[in-house]
Amino acid sequence: MKQKAEVNRVYTNNIHQQIQFADQKREFNKRPTKIGRRSLSRSISQSSTDSYSSAASYTDSSDDETSPRDKQQKNSKGSGDFCVKNIKQAEFGRREIEIAEQEMPALMALRKRAQGEKPLSGAKIVGCTHITAQTAVLIETLGALGAQCRWAACNIYSTLNEVAAALAESGFPVFSWKGESEDDFWWCIDRCVNVEGWQPNMILDDGGDLTHWIYKKYPNMFKKIKGIVEESVTGVHRLYQLSKAGKLCVPAMNVNDSVTKQKFDNLYCCRESILDGLKRTTDMMFGGKQVVVCGYGEVGKGCCAALKAMGSIVYVTEIDPICALQACMDGFRLVKLNEVIRQVDIVITCTGNKNVVTREHLDRMKNGCIVCNMGHSNTEIDVASLRTPELTWERVRSQVDHVIWPDGKRIVLLAEGRLLNLSCSTVPTFVLSITATTQALALIELYNAPEGRYKQDVYLLPKKMDEYVASLHLPTFDAHLTELSDEQAKYLGLNKNGPFKPNYYRY
């Protein structure tokens, strides 16, 4: 009996110590000490310019902190016309590209079918997109179709360094690395554009920064540029603004609003990648969490569907009554951000707008609230307002910052308000195959179009091309399309080979 009593006493003491430790830990999290802040926090200037290279890839940990701009690197062919983190990572990047090729059937089919014709022979394409294994497959496909390409990144955090190295090793002038500063970002774009003896005649943009830079610095280049292909909401908005002001001097193709981009990249891609990005950065459980999603376009719909399926309580904010009604009919409660900002655990922006989450909202958030952006631009969350002396920034892990208020409250800011999925995780390769094929066909269409077919305006991808992109991906699923009989086609007033829907049809 004495032995049993002693065991019980020791067990009780251990439990008591654990409870005390947990309480102390909770108190520490609630009120960080000054010592903790000094040892963990970064200065305001550091937090905006650090390269965070350790997160770039699994091969980056051995890299030094020297800026790629200060390195003299050459590929195996002796060329130095590139700027990447480490050209020695090329072998790893090549493996990633080969894996991506297996999930991008349409691009590979397009490469095989059109390689003999070389429909982009003579094209000089300057591109500014995310530089990932999937984009590399697109770039190499454009090269196989006859184009010369120079490339920079549209996001300072989304570049896969080993993939950029693999492209540079293959002879593509790539200027990009993960963790660029703002100055690096524009320097890379300029190195792509401002080249002696080489001038682009096509632009492939994602966000409009490349187009903006050429308009600002080298407007005379547009005399030889045949067209612009743009894939993001932000970039398309900029193009329509230029068109409305009469300043758009070349035809532009709006890929973002093509059916294949909107429905597959924006909806299905974000439905999967939102969970991946949040889980990798925060290790959180979604069940029972209260989440507000700002915007119920295709991206918002994908985010809401994923979080609802995981058991989260999802609120939606929206300015458009049609999208708002869709959210209500899908079972989400429509609110104003101010109504729920104090209670939610996660805030996700996906509007394409600016100042959706302001400093006032950030001040009112609960302790531990997670704030992130799924829109292309980093303007949706007013991150600049957080860079003030009274707030302390702690880098917790790559792309994860604690922003701490004087009273000890902290919010968790992901990717400094930039695009979450491509900054903090990956996106499904198969979906990107759809978008990349659409971009390639748009480039081919604009480059080969006879003079006069396209004016100085913004155009949607022809419906026939949208259907062609979709059809190239069906064999992956062993899917068999039903064919119209002559009688059925006549009854519907359609060509048996399509297009099957009018341009005004909403999928």
Summary of the structure (lengths in Angstrom):
residues: 507
radius of gyration: 25.3
end to end distance: 75.8
largest distance: 99.3
contacts: 1705
relative contact order: 0.11
helix: 48%
strand: 14%
